[in-house]
Amino acid sequence: MTHYPESSVFLRKLRWEYPRITHGKGSWVYDDTGAAYLDACGGAFVSNLGHGVAEIADAMAAQARKLAYVSGMTLTNTAVEEFAAELVKLAPGDLDKVYPLSSGSDAVEAALKLARQYWAELGQPSKQKLVALTPSYHGNTLLALSASAREHYKTLYKGWLVDVVRAPAYEADALAHATDRTGAEHIAAGIIEPVRGSSPGAIVPPTWYLRCVRERWGKHKILFIPDEILCGAGRTGTWSALEPDNVAPDIQVLGKGIAAGFAPLAVVIAPTRIVDVFAQGSGALLHAQTFSHHAVSCAAGTATLRYLAKHKLVERCAQMGTKLHESLRSLRGLPHVGPIRGRGLLAGVELVDDASTSAPFPRALHVAETLTRVALDKGLIVWPNVGHANGTDGDLVMLAPPFVVTDDEIDQIVQRLGDAIATTVKQLSVRT
Ligand SMILES: Cc1ncc(COP(=O)(O)O)c(C=O)c1O
C-alpha cells in the first residue's frame, strides 16, 4: 500500500491507502503484492475493452514510431484524419466534424465555447447563456464546472464561475419555464446527460423527455448538446445513449471510453451546418489546446473503434448489461440497499438509511466511502458518489465493468458487492 507523504506523487486523496497497481488483464488489475482486483467500474467508466489489450498498445506504438505529435495549428496528420473518418460513421444525425481533445472537461469547455462563438459569428452575440440540469456533472474546468451541479466542487470557486440557467433534471415543464424566463434570445446552448452518470447514479430519463427538449430547443434556436462523456461510446448498450430516444444532437461530446483508457482522449463532434458558419466567418474556433488532434491518442481511438466493431462489443455490452441488472436484483431487500438502476453495463446502487422512504444516511457516516474501501479490501473496485439526495447527503456506488466482462465475473461483482454492503452495514451499526 502507498500513502501520503511516503509517495512522491501528489496523490488524489491524502488520507487513503492506495494499492500500487502494476498491470491488468481483461476485467482484472493486479498490485505489486500480487493481489487481484475485479475492476467493476472500468476505473472511472473508462476501460471499456478491459485491460492489457495488445492490439491497441501495438497500434499506439506503431503510430508513436511513425509520428507522435505535430501541432494542429498548421498541420493535420494521418492518424487524426483516420480516426475522425471512422468516428463520424458512428455519429448520430448529421454530425460529421470531429475535434479531438484530451479530457471530458476539455471537450465540454470547447463545445460550450463553440456554441457561444457560433451565435456571435451569426450576428447574435447576446445568445450567450447556458442551460443545464440539477443534479448533473460536466467536468471540473471552470466553464464545465459552472454547468455542473456539484456544489461541493463549486463552493470555493463561486466567484470564478459563470451563471447558468438551471432546471431540475428530467422535468420538462420546469426546464421550459427556466428557458422562457431567461428568453431564448439570450441562450446559446443547453447541456444534458442523456443517461445521468455518477452524480445521481445512472438515472435513465423517461423516453419522451429528450425528444420533448430537443424539439423545443430546435424551435427556440438553443443548441442541444448531449454530454455523452460517460454514457456514450457504447456504455449503455448503444453507441450513442440517445439512440433509444431517436433524437439527434447539434453538438456531441464523448470521452472516457472513446480510447478505452489507452490514451487520454475526448472529442467534440459538430455538423458541417455549424462548422460552415465558422468557415464563412472568422475562419477558426477560438478554443485551442496544445494536445488537441494528437496522433498517438487518435491512433488509440481508431484501434478502439475497430476492436469494438471486430468483437461486437457494444452489442455484448447490451447483452451483459441485461445480465448485470438481473443479477443486481438479488441485492434488493438487503438492509439499507435503496434504488438500483441504469442501462447497459452502467448501474447505480444506492445505500439508504431507511429503504422504505429512501431517506439518506447522514453525510458524517461516510457510507459510500466506507463501502468503497471495504469492497477494495475484498478485491472489488467500485465508484463511490455522495450528495445526490440533497446536495450533501446521499450515498451510492456505480458499476461500469469492461464490455468483455464474463457471466462468472458479473456473478462475482454482485456477490462481492453484497458482501461488502453487509460488512459496511455491520461496521456502521457498531459505530452508530
Ligand atoms: C458526464 C460527464 N461529463 C464530463 C466529465 C468530465 O470528464 P473528465 O473527468 O475527463 O474531465 C465527466 C467526468 O466524470 C462526466 O461524467
The ligand as an SDF file (V2000), in Angstrom:
LIG
                    3D

 16 16  0  0  0  0  0  0  0  0999 V2000
  -20.9510   13.3770  -17.8740 C   0  0  0  0  0  0  0  0  0  0  0  0
  -19.5430   13.8620  -17.6960 C   0  0  0  0  0  0  0  0  0  0  0  0
  -19.1230   14.9390  -18.3680 N   0  0  0  0  0  0  0  0  0  0  0  0
  -17.8650   15.4100  -18.2470 C   0  0  0  0  0  0  0  0  0  0  0  0
  -16.9550   14.8030  -17.4060 C   0  0  0  0  0  0  0  0  0  0  0  0
  -15.5640   15.3380  -17.2730 C   0  0  0  0  0  0  0  0  0  0  0  0
  -14.6410   14.4640  -17.8270 O   0  0  0  0  0  0  0  0  0  0  0  0
  -13.1130   14.4600  -17.3620 P   0  0  0  0  0  0  0  0  0  0  0  0
  -13.0860   13.9680  -15.9570 O   0  0  0  0  0  0  0  0  0  0  0  0
  -12.4510   13.5190  -18.3380 O   0  0  0  0  0  0  0  0  0  0  0  0
  -12.5900   15.8490  -17.4980 O   0  0  0  0  0  0  0  0  0  0  0  0
  -17.3410   13.6690  -16.6810 C   0  0  0  0  0  0  0  0  0  0  0  0
  -16.4120   13.0030  -15.7710 C   0  0  0  0  0  0  0  0  0  0  0  0
  -16.7370   12.2000  -14.9480 O   0  0  0  0  0  0  0  0  0  0  0  0
  -18.6800   13.1930  -16.8240 C   0  0  0  0  0  0  0  0  0  0  0  0
  -19.1070   12.1230  -16.1330 O   0  0  0  0  0  0  0  0  0  0  0  0
  1  2  1  0
  2  3  1  0
  2 15  2  0
  3  4  2  0
  4  5  1  0
  5  6  1  0
  5 12  2  0
  6  7  1  0
  7  8  1  0
  8  9  2  0
  8 10  1  0
  8 11  1  0
 12 13  1  0
 12 15  1  0
 13 14  2  0
 15 16  1  0
M  END
$$$$
